[in-house]
Amino acid sequence: MLILTDARIPAGPFLFEDFGWAETVFAPLFMRFWFLEYYEGFELPDEEQYARVRSWRDACLSHPAAGQVTREEIVKLYYDYAKGAGNGALLPGRSKSSFSLEPDWRNRPWPPHNKYEHSATDEALGLLDVPHS
């Protein structure tokens, strides 16, 4: 990320002067850090050399354009991706992808943090349709 420390780059919160194309591209990538934090314990190192990246990430994520998606939504929908299954692929023993939009992710429980201990079932992830009474 040497470009972020280049003296020609403005010192403001965004890569250039305002929220622009770079932020439009990188904001979703910064959102993916949420599931890395949740499942892997990943954090940007708290070192001076990453200060500009942290500032940029925080500015991108706090911009109204990034408000369409929440940390909870990313963590819940990306469980299968965090386990290595992308594009809606099913993990062994599962009948429904965590990427599924039904049932609504807001009504699902948080997935287990320790994705390596065991694989969560469809039921544990709140993916089974609840019969209406």
Secondary structure, 3 states (H helix, E strand, C coil): CHHHHCCCCCCCCCCCCCCCHHHHHHHHHHHHHHHHHHHHCCCCCCCHHHHHHHHHHHHHHHCHHHCCCCHHHHHHHCHHHHCCCCCCCCCCCCCCCCCCCCCCHHHCCCCCCCCCCCCCCCCCCCCCCCCCC
